[in-house]
Amino acid sequence: MQKFLNATGFKIANSGPGSPGSETNLFGSLTKAALAKWQAANGVSPASGYFGPVTRAKMGTAPVQSPVASPAATPA
């Protein structure tokens, strides 16, 4: 779960456990929060961070939407 979320732009943490390359098998509050953000971006309602059947189905069958990135500043 953490690898999937990190790989799709919904980072668990910037450093330490759960961060890219340091994923764990734990499903704690940081994973739940990242999953809720993924759910909101991918049309899962409610976006509660609960890994239930609707979320599992969406992850397995639908294209994954990454978070919307801010546009880069254009030099003047």
PDB file of N, CA, C, O and CB in Angstrom:
ATOM      1  N   MET A   1       0.834  -1.173   0.000  1.00  0.00           N
ATOM      2  CA  MET A   1       0.000   0.000   0.000  1.00  0.00           C
ATOM      3  C   MET A   1       0.888   1.249   0.000  1.00  0.00           C
ATOM      4  O   MET A   1       0.688   2.157  -0.807  1.00  0.00           O
ATOM      5  CB  MET A   1      -0.954  -0.009   1.215  1.00  0.00           C
ATOM      6  N   GLN A   2       1.878   1.291   0.918  1.00  0.00           N
ATOM      7  CA  GLN A   2       2.732   2.476   0.995  1.00  0.00           C
ATOM      8  C   GLN A   2       3.523   2.669  -0.300  1.00  0.00           C
ATOM      9  O   GLN A   2       3.668   3.797  -0.771  1.00  0.00           O
ATOM     10  CB  GLN A   2       3.692   2.365   2.188  1.00  0.00           C
ATOM     11  N   LYS A   3       4.033   1.583  -0.877  1.00  0.00           N
ATOM     12  CA  LYS A   3       4.779   1.700  -2.141  1.00  0.00           C
ATOM     13  C   LYS A   3       3.874   2.248  -3.239  1.00  0.00           C
ATOM     14  O   LYS A   3       4.282   3.122  -4.004  1.00  0.00           O
ATOM     15  CB  LYS A   3       5.363   0.328  -2.565  1.00  0.00           C
ATOM     16  N   PHE A   4       2.652   1.739  -3.319  1.00  0.00           N
ATOM     17  CA  PHE A   4       1.702   2.211  -4.317  1.00  0.00           C
ATOM     18  C   PHE A   4       1.418   3.698  -4.133  1.00  0.00           C
ATOM     19  O   PHE A   4       1.475   4.467  -5.092  1.00  0.00           O
ATOM     20  CB  PHE A   4       0.399   1.408  -4.239  1.00  0.00           C
ATOM     21  N   LEU A   5       1.114   4.100  -2.907  1.00  0.00           N
ATOM     22  CA  LEU A   5       0.790   5.505  -2.651  1.00  0.00           C
ATOM     23  C   LEU A   5       1.984   6.407  -2.944  1.00  0.00           C
ATOM     24  O   LEU A   5       1.828   7.452  -3.577  1.00  0.00           O
ATOM     25  CB  LEU A   5       0.335   5.692  -1.199  1.00  0.00           C
ATOM     26  N   ASN A   6       3.171   6.018  -2.494  1.00  0.00           N
ATOM     27  CA  ASN A   6       4.363   6.822  -2.767  1.00  0.00           C
ATOM     28  C   ASN A   6       4.629   6.921  -4.265  1.00  0.00           C
ATOM     29  O   ASN A   6       4.964   7.994  -4.766  1.00  0.00           O
ATOM     30  CB  ASN A   6       5.583   6.225  -2.056  1.00  0.00           C
ATOM     31  N   ALA A   7       4.482   5.815  -4.979  1.00  0.00           N
ATOM     32  CA  ALA A   7       4.762   5.783  -6.416  1.00  0.00           C
ATOM     33  C   ALA A   7       3.775   6.601  -7.228  1.00  0.00           C
ATOM     34  O   ALA A   7       4.098   7.046  -8.329  1.00  0.00           O
ATOM     35  CB  ALA A   7       4.755   4.366  -6.907  1.00  0.00           C
ATOM     36  N   THR A   8       2.573   6.804  -6.697  1.00  0.00           N
ATOM     37  CA  THR A   8       1.559   7.549  -7.449  1.00  0.00           C
ATOM     38  C   THR A   8       1.433   8.997  -6.988  1.00  0.00           C
ATOM     39  O   THR A   8       0.492   9.694  -7.367  1.00  0.00           O
ATOM     40  CB  THR A   8       0.216   6.861  -7.323  1.00  0.00           C
ATOM     41  N   GLY A   9       2.387   9.451  -6.166  1.00  0.00           N
ATOM     42  CA  GLY A   9       2.416  10.856  -5.784  1.00  0.00           C
ATOM     43  C   GLY A   9       1.721  11.191  -4.480  1.00  0.00           C
ATOM     44  O   GLY A   9       1.572  12.366  -4.144  1.00  0.00           O
ATOM     45  N   PHE A  10       1.296  10.185  -3.742  1.00  0.00           N
ATOM     46  CA  PHE A  10       0.615  10.418  -2.471  1.00  0.00           C
ATOM     47  C   PHE A  10       1.528   9.938  -1.347  1.00  0.00           C
ATOM     48  O   PHE A  10       1.280   8.908  -0.720  1.00  0.00           O
ATOM     49  CB  PHE A  10      -0.774   9.688  -2.422  1.00  0.00           C
ATOM     50  N   LYS A  11       2.590  10.705  -1.108  1.00  0.00           N
ATOM     51  CA  LYS A  11       3.636  10.307  -0.172  1.00  0.00           C
ATOM     52  C   LYS A  11       3.110  10.081   1.237  1.00  0.00           C
ATOM     53  O   LYS A  11       2.291  10.840   1.756  1.00  0.00           O
ATOM     54  CB  LYS A  11       4.718  11.349  -0.143  1.00  0.00           C
ATOM     55  N   ILE A  12       3.611   9.012   1.831  1.00  0.00           N
ATOM     56  CA  ILE A  12       3.310   8.716   3.228  1.00  0.00           C
ATOM     57  C   ILE A  12       4.079   9.699   4.109  1.00  0.00           C
ATOM     58  O   ILE A  12       3.518  10.284   5.036  1.00  0.00           O
ATOM     59  CB  ILE A  12       3.676   7.237   3.585  1.00  0.00           C
ATOM     60  N   ALA A  13       5.355   9.873   3.815  1.00  0.00           N
ATOM     61  CA  ALA A  13       6.217  10.767   4.586  1.00  0.00           C
ATOM     62  C   ALA A  13       7.356  11.211   3.682  1.00  0.00           C
ATOM     63  O   ALA A  13       7.683  10.531   2.710  1.00  0.00           O
ATOM     64  CB  ALA A  13       6.762  10.067   5.883  1.00  0.00           C
ATOM     65  N   ASN A  14       7.957  12.342   3.998  1.00  0.00           N
ATOM     66  CA  ASN A  14       9.099  12.825   3.225  1.00  0.00           C
ATOM     67  C   ASN A  14      10.391  12.127   3.613  1.00  0.00           C
ATOM     68  O   ASN A  14      11.300  11.994   2.793  1.00  0.00           O
ATOM     69  CB  ASN A  14       9.255  14.317   3.404  1.00  0.00           C
ATOM     70  N   SER A  15      10.476  11.678   4.863  1.00  0.00           N
ATOM     71  CA  SER A  15      11.667  10.967   5.323  1.00  0.00           C
ATOM     72  C   SER A  15      11.262  10.005   6.426  1.00  0.00           C
ATOM     73  O   SER A  15      10.190  10.139   7.018  1.00  0.00           O
ATOM     74  CB  SER A  15      12.762  11.956   5.824  1.00  0.00           C
ATOM     75  N   GLY A  16      12.119   9.040   6.696  1.00  0.00           N
ATOM     76  CA  GLY A  16      11.852   8.070   7.750  1.00  0.00           C
ATOM     77  C   GLY A  16      10.904   6.984   7.299  1.00  0.00           C
ATOM     78  O   GLY A  16      10.671   6.820   6.101  1.00  0.00           O
ATOM     79  N   PRO A  17      10.342   6.225   8.259  1.00  0.00           N
ATOM     80  CA  PRO A  17       9.450   5.126   7.914  1.00  0.00           C
ATOM     81  C   PRO A  17       8.262   5.583   7.066  1.00  0.00           C
ATOM     82  O   PRO A  17       7.597   6.571   7.377  1.00  0.00           O
ATOM     83  CB  PRO A  17       8.950   4.456   9.175  1.00  0.00           C
ATOM     84  N   GLY A  18       8.017   4.843   5.996  1.00  0.00           N
ATOM     85  CA  GLY A  18       6.911   5.168   5.106  1.00  0.00           C
ATOM     86  C   GLY A  18       7.302   6.037   3.931  1.00  0.00           C
ATOM     87  O   GLY A  18       6.555   6.142   2.958  1.00  0.00           O
ATOM     88  N   SER A  19       8.455   6.656   4.009  1.00  0.00           N
ATOM     89  CA  SER A  19       8.902   7.521   2.907  1.00  0.00           C
ATOM     90  C   SER A  19       9.354   6.653   1.732  1.00  0.00           C
ATOM     91  O   SER A  19       9.621   5.465   1.914  1.00  0.00           O
ATOM     92  CB  SER A  19      10.061   8.466   3.370  1.00  0.00           C
ATOM     93  N   PRO A  20       9.444   7.230   0.526  1.00  0.00           N
ATOM     94  CA  PRO A  20       9.881   6.448  -0.630  1.00  0.00           C
ATOM     95  C   PRO A  20      11.216   5.751  -0.356  1.00  0.00           C
ATOM     96  O   PRO A  20      12.200   6.388   0.022  1.00  0.00           O
ATOM     97  CB  PRO A  20      10.001   7.350  -1.866  1.00  0.00           C
ATOM     98  N   GLY A  21      11.227   4.444  -0.555  1.00  0.00           N
ATOM     99  CA  GLY A  21      12.408   3.639  -0.292  1.00  0.00           C
ATOM    100  C   GLY A  21      12.478   3.100   1.127  1.00  0.00           C
ATOM    101  O   GLY A  21      13.295   2.225   1.414  1.00  0.00           O
ATOM    102  N   SER A  22      11.641   3.604   2.013  1.00  0.00           N
ATOM    103  CA  SER A  22      11.608   3.151   3.410  1.00  0.00           C
ATOM    104  C   SER A  22      10.190   2.751   3.821  1.00  0.00           C
ATOM    105  O   SER A  22       9.777   2.959   4.962  1.00  0.00           O
ATOM    106  CB  SER A  22      12.139   4.257   4.348  1.00  0.00           C
ATOM    107  N   GLU A  23       9.458   2.177   2.873  1.00  0.00           N
ATOM    108  CA  GLU A  23       8.087   1.772   3.155  1.00  0.00           C
ATOM    109  C   GLU A  23       8.058   0.629   4.169  1.00  0.00           C
ATOM    110  O   GLU A  23       8.992  -0.168   4.249  1.00  0.00           O
ATOM    111  CB  GLU A  23       7.376   1.356   1.862  1.00  0.00           C
ATOM    112  N   THR A  24       6.981   0.560   4.935  1.00  0.00           N
ATOM    113  CA  THR A  24       6.787  -0.497   5.920  1.00  0.00           C
ATOM    114  C   THR A  24       5.494  -1.239   5.607  1.00  0.00           C
ATOM    115  O   THR A  24       4.784  -0.895   4.661  1.00  0.00           O
ATOM    116  CB  THR A  24       6.758   0.081   7.362  1.00  0.00           C
ATOM    117  N   ASN A  25       5.199  -2.242   6.394  1.00  0.00           N
ATOM    118  CA  ASN A  25       3.933  -2.974   6.261  1.00  0.00           C
ATOM    119  C   ASN A  25       2.876  -2.450   7.214  1.00  0.00           C
ATOM    120  O   ASN A  25       1.802  -3.041   7.320  1.00  0.00           O
ATOM    121  CB  ASN A  25       4.152  -4.459   6.508  1.00  0.00           C
ATOM    122  N   LEU A  26       3.150  -1.364   7.905  1.00  0.00           N
ATOM    123  CA  LEU A  26       2.209  -0.812   8.875  1.00  0.00           C
ATOM    124  C   LEU A  26       1.179   0.068   8.176  1.00  0.00           C
ATOM    125  O   LEU A  26       1.494   0.761   7.209  1.00  0.00           O
ATOM    126  CB  LEU A  26       2.953  -0.009   9.955  1.00  0.00           C
ATOM    127  N   PHE A  27      -0.042   0.034   8.670  1.00  0.00           N
ATOM    128  CA  PHE A  27      -1.095   0.912   8.163  1.00  0.00           C
ATOM    129  C   PHE A  27      -1.497   1.819   9.318  1.00  0.00           C
ATOM    130  O   PHE A  27      -2.466   1.558  10.032  1.00  0.00           O
ATOM    131  CB  PHE A  27      -2.335   0.093   7.602  1.00  0.00           C
ATOM    132  N   GLY A  28      -0.735   2.880   9.481  1.00  0.00           N
ATOM    133  CA  GLY A  28      -0.986   3.818  10.561  1.00  0.00           C
ATOM    134  C   GLY A  28      -1.649   5.087  10.067  1.00  0.00           C
ATOM    135  O   GLY A  28      -2.184   5.128   8.959  1.00  0.00           O
ATOM    136  N   SER A  29      -1.613   6.113  10.884  1.00  0.00           N
ATOM    137  CA  SER A  29      -2.311   7.362  10.575  1.00  0.00           C
ATOM    138  C   SER A  29      -1.770   8.064   9.328  1.00  0.00           C
ATOM    139  O   SER A  29      -2.540   8.683   8.593  1.00  0.00           O
ATOM    140  CB  SER A  29      -2.219   8.296  11.754  1.00  0.00           C
ATOM    141  N   LEU A  30      -0.457   7.979   9.077  1.00  0.00           N
ATOM    142  CA  LEU A  30       0.096   8.631   7.884  1.00  0.00           C
ATOM    143  C   LEU A  30      -0.349   7.918   6.609  1.00  0.00           C
ATOM    144  O   LEU A  30      -0.653   8.562   5.605  1.00  0.00           O
ATOM    145  CB  LEU A  30       1.631   8.665   7.955  1.00  0.00           C
ATOM    146  N   THR A  31      -0.385   6.592   6.655  1.00  0.00           N
ATOM    147  CA  THR A  31      -0.860   5.822   5.496  1.00  0.00           C
ATOM    148  C   THR A  31      -2.339   6.098   5.268  1.00  0.00           C
ATOM    149  O   THR A  31      -2.772   6.278   4.129  1.00  0.00           O
ATOM    150  CB  THR A  31      -0.620   4.299   5.702  1.00  0.00           C
ATOM    151  N   LYS A  32      -3.105   6.133   6.333  1.00  0.00           N
ATOM    152  CA  LYS A  32      -4.540   6.409   6.224  1.00  0.00           C
ATOM    153  C   LYS A  32      -4.782   7.784   5.602  1.00  0.00           C
ATOM    154  O   LYS A  32      -5.660   7.935   4.753  1.00  0.00           O
ATOM    155  CB  LYS A  32      -5.212   6.327   7.609  1.00  0.00           C
ATOM    156  N   ALA A  33      -4.008   8.783   6.020  1.00  0.00           N
ATOM    157  CA  ALA A  33      -4.163  10.137   5.474  1.00  0.00           C
ATOM    158  C   ALA A  33      -3.795  10.181   3.992  1.00  0.00           C
ATOM    159  O   ALA A  33      -4.484  10.827   3.202  1.00  0.00           O
ATOM    160  CB  ALA A  33      -3.295  11.133   6.261  1.00  0.00           C
ATOM    161  N   ALA A  34      -2.716   9.501   3.611  1.00  0.00           N
ATOM    162  CA  ALA A  34      -2.314   9.467   2.198  1.00  0.00           C
ATOM    163  C   ALA A  34      -3.357   8.730   1.369  1.00  0.00           C
ATOM    164  O   ALA A  34      -3.659   9.139   0.247  1.00  0.00           O
ATOM    165  CB  ALA A  34      -0.932   8.792   2.036  1.00  0.00           C
ATOM    166  N   LEU A  35      -3.912   7.647   1.911  1.00  0.00           N
ATOM    167  CA  LEU A  35      -4.948   6.908   1.201  1.00  0.00           C
ATOM    168  C   LEU A  35      -6.201   7.763   1.023  1.00  0.00           C
ATOM    169  O   LEU A  35      -6.831   7.718  -0.034  1.00  0.00           O
ATOM    170  CB  LEU A  35      -5.291   5.615   1.949  1.00  0.00           C
ATOM    171  N   ALA A  36      -6.564   8.533   2.031  1.00  0.00           N
ATOM    172  CA  ALA A  36      -7.733   9.418   1.914  1.00  0.00           C
ATOM    173  C   ALA A  36      -7.516  10.449   0.802  1.00  0.00           C
ATOM    174  O   ALA A  36      -8.452  10.773   0.071  1.00  0.00           O
ATOM    175  CB  ALA A  36      -8.011  10.135   3.262  1.00  0.00           C
ATOM    176  N   LYS A  37      -6.304  10.960   0.671  1.00  0.00           N
ATOM    177  CA  LYS A  37      -6.005  11.906  -0.411  1.00  0.00           C
ATOM    178  C   LYS A  37      -6.113  11.213  -1.766  1.00  0.00           C
ATOM    179  O   LYS A  37      -6.642  11.784  -2.719  1.00  0.00           O
ATOM    180  CB  LYS A  37      -4.592  12.515  -0.232  1.00  0.00           C
ATOM    181  N   TRP A  38      -5.606   9.971  -1.852  1.00  0.00           N
ATOM    182  CA  TRP A  38      -5.724   9.210  -3.100  1.00  0.00           C
ATOM    183  C   TRP A  38      -7.195   8.987  -3.436  1.00  0.00           C
ATOM    184  O   TRP A  38      -7.608   9.148  -4.584  1.00  0.00           O
ATOM    185  CB  TRP A  38      -4.982   7.851  -2.990  1.00  0.00           C
ATOM    186  N   GLN A  39      -7.977   8.618  -2.435  1.00  0.00           N
ATOM    187  CA  GLN A  39      -9.402   8.380  -2.651  1.00  0.00           C
ATOM    188  C   GLN A  39     -10.091   9.637  -3.180  1.00  0.00           C
ATOM    189  O   GLN A  39     -10.873   9.564  -4.128  1.00  0.00           O
ATOM    190  CB  GLN A  39     -10.070   7.918  -1.348  1.00  0.00           C
ATOM    191  N   ALA A  40      -9.803  10.784  -2.572  1.00  0.00           N
ATOM    192  CA  ALA A  40     -10.424  12.039  -3.007  1.00  0.00           C
ATOM    193  C   ALA A  40     -10.056  12.355  -4.454  1.00  0.00           C
ATOM    194  O   ALA A  40     -10.897  12.826  -5.220  1.00  0.00           O
ATOM    195  CB  ALA A  40      -9.997  13.197  -2.088  1.00  0.00           C
ATOM    196  N   ALA A  41      -8.820  12.102  -4.828  1.00  0.00           N
ATOM    197  CA  ALA A  41      -8.362  12.394  -6.189  1.00  0.00           C
ATOM    198  C   ALA A  41      -8.881  11.392  -7.210  1.00  0.00           C
ATOM    199  O   ALA A  41      -8.869  11.662  -8.411  1.00  0.00           O
ATOM    200  CB  ALA A  41      -6.852  12.417  -6.230  1.00  0.00           C
ATOM    201  N   ASN A  42      -9.338  10.236  -6.734  1.00  0.00           N
ATOM    202  CA  ASN A  42      -9.757   9.178  -7.649  1.00  0.00           C
ATOM    203  C   ASN A  42     -11.235   8.844  -7.557  1.00  0.00           C
ATOM    204  O   ASN A  42     -11.660   7.776  -7.997  1.00  0.00           O
ATOM    205  CB  ASN A  42      -8.960   7.947  -7.389  1.00  0.00           C
ATOM    206  N   GLY A  43     -12.016   9.742  -6.993  1.00  0.00           N
ATOM    207  CA  GLY A  43     -13.459   9.601  -7.001  1.00  0.00           C
ATOM    208  C   GLY A  43     -14.033   8.562  -6.060  1.00  0.00           C
ATOM    209  O   GLY A  43     -15.137   8.066  -6.288  1.00  0.00           O
ATOM    210  N   VAL A  44     -13.306   8.224  -5.009  1.00  0.00           N
ATOM    211  CA  VAL A  44     -13.832   7.294  -4.008  1.00  0.00           C
ATOM    212  C   VAL A  44     -14.465   8.120  -2.897  1.00  0.00           C
ATOM    213  O   VAL A  44     -13.812   8.964  -2.283  1.00  0.00           O
ATOM    214  CB  VAL A  44     -12.704   6.348  -3.443  1.00  0.00           C
ATOM    215  N   SER A  45     -15.739   7.867  -2.651  1.00  0.00           N
ATOM    216  CA  SER A  45     -16.454   8.647  -1.646  1.00  0.00           C
ATOM    217  C   SER A  45     -17.154   7.714  -0.672  1.00  0.00           C
ATOM    218  O   SER A  45     -17.823   6.773  -1.100  1.00  0.00           O
ATOM    219  CB  SER A  45     -17.472   9.598  -2.308  1.00  0.00           C
ATOM    220  N   PRO A  46     -17.018   7.948   0.614  1.00  0.00           N
ATOM    221  CA  PRO A  46     -16.259   9.039   1.213  1.00  0.00           C
ATOM    222  C   PRO A  46     -14.765   8.729   1.194  1.00  0.00           C
ATOM    223  O   PRO A  46     -14.361   7.567   1.226  1.00  0.00           O
ATOM    224  CB  PRO A  46     -16.731   9.295   2.650  1.00  0.00           C
ATOM    225  N   ALA A  47     -13.963   9.769   1.141  1.00  0.00           N
ATOM    226  CA  ALA A  47     -12.507   9.636   1.163  1.00  0.00           C
ATOM    227  C   ALA A  47     -12.064   9.560   2.620  1.00  0.00           C
ATOM    228  O   ALA A  47     -11.559  10.530   3.186  1.00  0.00           O
ATOM    229  CB  ALA A  47     -11.808  10.831   0.416  1.00  0.00           C
ATOM    230  N   SER A  48     -12.265   8.384   3.212  1.00  0.00           N
ATOM    231  CA  SER A  48     -12.062   8.209   4.648  1.00  0.00           C
ATOM    232  C   SER A  48     -10.726   7.591   5.017  1.00  0.00           C
ATOM    233  O   SER A  48     -10.355   7.581   6.190  1.00  0.00           O
ATOM    234  CB  SER A  48     -13.148   7.370   5.202  1.00  0.00           C
ATOM    235  N   GLY A  49      -9.993   7.072   4.030  1.00  0.00           N
ATOM    236  CA  GLY A  49      -8.749   6.390   4.325  1.00  0.00           C
ATOM    237  C   GLY A  49      -8.954   4.934   4.688  1.00  0.00           C
ATOM    238  O   GLY A  49      -8.006   4.252   5.077  1.00  0.00           O
ATOM    239  N   TYR A  50     -10.199   4.443   4.563  1.00  0.00           N
ATOM    240  CA  TYR A  50     -10.511   3.039   4.828  1.00  0.00           C
ATOM    241  C   TYR A  50     -10.264   2.238   3.553  1.00  0.00           C
ATOM    242  O   TYR A  50     -10.772   2.595   2.490  1.00  0.00           O
ATOM    243  CB  TYR A  50     -11.989   2.868   5.319  1.00  0.00           C
ATOM    244  N   PHE A  51      -9.492   1.166   3.648  1.00  0.00           N
ATOM    245  CA  PHE A  51      -9.144   0.357   2.479  1.00  0.00           C
ATOM    246  C   PHE A  51     -10.178  -0.749   2.285  1.00  0.00           C
ATOM    247  O   PHE A  51      -9.913  -1.923   2.544  1.00  0.00           O
ATOM    248  CB  PHE A  51      -7.725  -0.249   2.632  1.00  0.00           C
ATOM    249  N   GLY A  52     -11.346  -0.350   1.828  1.00  0.00           N
ATOM    250  CA  GLY A  52     -12.454  -1.273   1.649  1.00  0.00           C
ATOM    251  C   GLY A  52     -12.611  -1.716   0.210  1.00  0.00           C
ATOM    252  O   GLY A  52     -11.749  -1.439  -0.624  1.00  0.00           O
ATOM    253  N   PRO A  53     -13.706  -2.404  -0.092  1.00  0.00           N
ATOM    254  CA  PRO A  53     -13.909  -2.980  -1.415  1.00  0.00           C
ATOM    255  C   PRO A  53     -13.999  -1.948  -2.543  1.00  0.00           C
ATOM    256  O   PRO A  53     -13.542  -2.219  -3.653  1.00  0.00           O
ATOM    257  CB  PRO A  53     -15.149  -3.800  -1.405  1.00  0.00           C
ATOM    258  N   VAL A  54     -14.565  -0.796  -2.286  1.00  0.00           N
ATOM    259  CA  VAL A  54     -14.664   0.225  -3.334  1.00  0.00           C
ATOM    260  C   VAL A  54     -13.270   0.720  -3.705  1.00  0.00           C
ATOM    261  O   VAL A  54     -12.958   0.871  -4.886  1.00  0.00           O
ATOM    262  CB  VAL A  54     -15.556   1.409  -2.871  1.00  0.00           C
ATOM    263  N   THR A  55     -12.440   0.971  -2.709  1.00  0.00           N
ATOM    264  CA  THR A  55     -11.071   1.431  -2.966  1.00  0.00           C
ATOM    265  C   THR A  55     -10.267   0.343  -3.663  1.00  0.00           C
ATOM    266  O   THR A  55      -9.546   0.620  -4.622  1.00  0.00           O
ATOM    267  CB  THR A  55     -10.378   1.844  -1.651  1.00  0.00           C
ATOM    268  N   ARG A  56     -10.385  -0.896  -3.187  1.00  0.00           N
ATOM    269  CA  ARG A  56      -9.632  -1.988  -3.817  1.00  0.00           C
ATOM    270  C   ARG A  56     -10.032  -2.143  -5.278  1.00  0.00           C
ATOM    271  O   ARG A  56      -9.173  -2.343  -6.137  1.00  0.00           O
ATOM    272  CB  ARG A  56      -9.861  -3.312  -3.062  1.00  0.00           C
ATOM    273  N   ALA A  57     -11.316  -2.054  -5.566  1.00  0.00           N
ATOM    274  CA  ALA A  57     -11.784  -2.167  -6.945  1.00  0.00           C
ATOM    275  C   ALA A  57     -11.261  -1.017  -7.794  1.00  0.00           C
ATOM    276  O   ALA A  57     -10.834  -1.220  -8.930  1.00  0.00           O
ATOM    277  CB  ALA A  57     -13.312  -2.202  -6.991  1.00  0.00           C
ATOM    278  N   LYS A  58     -11.296   0.174  -7.248  1.00  0.00           N
ATOM    279  CA  LYS A  58     -10.835   1.351  -7.989  1.00  0.00           C
ATOM    280  C   LYS A  58      -9.344   1.252  -8.292  1.00  0.00           C
ATOM    281  O   LYS A  58      -8.906   1.616  -9.383  1.00  0.00           O
ATOM    282  CB  LYS A  58     -11.130   2.636  -7.198  1.00  0.00           C
ATOM    283  N   MET A  59      -8.573   0.769  -7.343  1.00  0.00           N
ATOM    284  CA  MET A  59      -7.129   0.625  -7.560  1.00  0.00           C
ATOM    285  C   MET A  59      -6.826  -0.426  -8.618  1.00  0.00           C
ATOM    286  O   MET A  59      -5.835  -0.317  -9.341  1.00  0.00           O
ATOM    287  CB  MET A  59      -6.428   0.259  -6.252  1.00  0.00           C
ATOM    288  N   GLY A  60      -7.675  -1.439  -8.708  1.00  0.00           N
ATOM    289  CA  GLY A  60      -7.412  -2.528  -9.632  1.00  0.00           C
ATOM    290  C   GLY A  60      -7.917  -2.324 -11.037  1.00  0.00           C
ATOM    291  O   GLY A  60      -7.453  -2.997 -11.957  1.00  0.00           O
ATOM    292  N   THR A  61      -8.864  -1.406 -11.235  1.00  0.00           N
ATOM    293  CA  THR A  61      -9.501  -1.321 -12.545  1.00  0.00           C
ATOM    294  C   THR A  61      -9.434   0.053 -13.204  1.00  0.00           C
ATOM    295  O   THR A  61      -9.609   0.162 -14.418  1.00  0.00           O
ATOM    296  CB  THR A  61     -10.917  -1.719 -12.419  1.00  0.00           C
ATOM    297  N   ALA A  62      -9.189   1.085 -12.439  1.00  0.00           N
ATOM    298  CA  ALA A  62      -9.265   2.429 -13.017  1.00  0.00           C
ATOM    299  C   ALA A  62      -7.879   3.037 -13.168  1.00  0.00           C
ATOM    300  O   ALA A  62      -6.969   2.715 -12.404  1.00  0.00           O
ATOM    301  CB  ALA A  62     -10.144   3.338 -12.152  1.00  0.00           C
ATOM    302  N   PRO A  63      -7.717   3.915 -14.149  1.00  0.00           N
ATOM    303  CA  PRO A  63      -6.458   4.639 -14.229  1.00  0.00           C
ATOM    304  C   PRO A  63      -6.258   5.453 -12.956  1.00  0.00           C
ATOM    305  O   PRO A  63      -7.209   6.018 -12.416  1.00  0.00           O
ATOM    306  CB  PRO A  63      -6.426   5.553 -15.476  1.00  0.00           C
ATOM    307  N   VAL A  64      -5.049   5.506 -12.494  1.00  0.00           N
ATOM    308  CA  VAL A  64      -4.749   6.219 -11.254  1.00  0.00           C
ATOM    309  C   VAL A  64      -4.509   7.687 -11.543  1.00  0.00           C
ATOM    310  O   VAL A  64      -3.723   8.040 -12.423  1.00  0.00           O
ATOM    311  CB  VAL A  64      -3.527   5.606 -10.550  1.00  0.00           C
ATOM    312  N   GLN A  65      -5.191   8.535 -10.797  1.00  0.00           N
ATOM    313  CA  GLN A  65      -5.017   9.975 -10.920  1.00  0.00           C
ATOM    314  C   GLN A  65      -4.021  10.439  -9.870  1.00  0.00           C
ATOM    315  O   GLN A  65      -4.206  10.182  -8.680  1.00  0.00           O
ATOM    316  CB  GLN A  65      -6.371  10.721 -10.770  1.00  0.00           C
ATOM    317  N   SER A  66      -2.980  11.112 -10.299  1.00  0.00           N
ATOM    318  CA  SER A  66      -2.006  11.668  -9.370  1.00  0.00           C
ATOM    319  C   SER A  66      -2.500  13.009  -8.865  1.00  0.00           C
ATOM    320  O   SER A  66      -3.387  13.613  -9.467  1.00  0.00           O
ATOM    321  CB  SER A  66      -0.624  11.812 -10.037  1.00  0.00           C
ATOM    322  N   PRO A  67      -1.925  13.483  -7.753  1.00  0.00           N
ATOM    323  CA  PRO A  67      -2.338  14.799  -7.266  1.00  0.00           C
ATOM    324  C   PRO A  67      -2.048  15.859  -8.321  1.00  0.00           C
ATOM    325  O   PRO A  67      -1.120  15.714  -9.117  1.00  0.00           O
ATOM    326  CB  PRO A  67      -1.619  15.144  -5.941  1.00  0.00           C
ATOM    327  N   VAL A  68      -2.824  16.899  -8.323  1.00  0.00           N
ATOM    328  CA  VAL A  68      -2.625  17.985  -9.276  1.00  0.00           C
ATOM    329  C   VAL A  68      -1.413  18.791  -8.842  1.00  0.00           C
ATOM    330  O   VAL A  68      -1.354  19.292  -7.719  1.00  0.00           O
ATOM    331  CB  VAL A  68      -3.888  18.890  -9.379  1.00  0.00           C
ATOM    332  N   ALA A  69      -0.454  18.908  -9.739  1.00  0.00           N
ATOM    333  CA  ALA A  69       0.761  19.664  -9.432  1.00  0.00           C
ATOM    334  C   ALA A  69       0.532  21.131  -9.748  1.00  0.00           C
ATOM    335  O   ALA A  69      -0.216  21.475 -10.664  1.00  0.00           O
ATOM    336  CB  ALA A  69       1.977  19.117 -10.226  1.00  0.00           C
ATOM    337  N   SER A  70       1.174  21.974  -8.992  1.00  0.00           N
ATOM    338  CA  SER A  70       1.110  23.405  -9.262  1.00  0.00           C
ATOM    339  C   SER A  70       1.897  23.680 -10.536  1.00  0.00           C
ATOM    340  O   SER A  70       2.943  23.071 -10.759  1.00  0.00           O
ATOM    341  CB  SER A  70       1.668  24.240  -8.060  1.00  0.00           C
ATOM    342  N   PRO A  71       1.410  24.585 -11.369  1.00  0.00           N
ATOM    343  CA  PRO A  71       2.156  24.881 -12.589  1.00  0.00           C
ATOM    344  C   PRO A  71       3.496  25.517 -12.247  1.00  0.00           C
ATOM    345  O   PRO A  71       3.610  26.303 -11.307  1.00  0.00           O
ATOM    346  CB  PRO A  71       1.345  25.808 -13.512  1.00  0.00           C
ATOM    347  N   ALA A  72       4.500  25.159 -13.028  1.00  0.00           N
ATOM    348  CA  ALA A  72       5.824  25.717 -12.809  1.00  0.00           C
ATOM    349  C   ALA A  72       5.835  27.193 -13.212  1.00  0.00           C
ATOM    350  O   ALA A  72       5.145  27.603 -14.145  1.00  0.00           O
ATOM    351  CB  ALA A  72       6.889  24.925 -13.601  1.00  0.00           C
ATOM    352  N   ALA A  73       6.612  27.956 -12.507  1.00  0.00           N
ATOM    353  CA  ALA A  73       6.733  29.382 -12.833  1.00  0.00           C
ATOM    354  C   ALA A  73       7.464  29.528 -14.164  1.00  0.00           C
ATOM    355  O   ALA A  73       8.454  28.843 -14.420  1.00  0.00           O
ATOM    356  CB  ALA A  73       7.485  30.159 -11.702  1.00  0.00           C
ATOM    357  N   THR A  74       6.971  30.412 -14.991  1.00  0.00           N
ATOM    358  CA  THR A  74       7.595  30.669 -16.282  1.00  0.00           C
ATOM    359  C   THR A  74       8.486  31.889 -16.152  1.00  0.00           C
ATOM    360  O   THR A  74       8.031  32.952 -15.729  1.00  0.00           O
ATOM    361  CB  THR A  74       6.531  30.872 -17.396  1.00  0.00           C
ATOM    362  N   PRO A  75       9.768  31.743 -16.518  1.00  0.00           N
ATOM    363  CA  PRO A  75      10.656  32.911 -16.434  1.00  0.00           C
ATOM    364  C   PRO A  75      10.168  34.033 -17.335  1.00  0.00           C
ATOM    365  O   PRO A  75       9.675  33.788 -18.436  1.00  0.00           O
ATOM    366  CB  PRO A  75      12.093  32.525 -16.814  1.00  0.00           C
ATOM    367  N   ALA A  76      10.306  35.250 -16.867  1.00  0.00           N
ATOM    368  CA  ALA A  76       9.838  36.413 -17.635  1.00  0.00           C
ATOM    369  C   ALA A  76      10.834  36.799 -18.686  1.00  0.00           C
ATOM    370  O   ALA A  76      10.609  37.756 -19.427  1.00  0.00           O
ATOM    371  CB  ALA A  76       9.573  37.596 -16.723  1.00  0.00           C
TER     372      ALA A  76
END
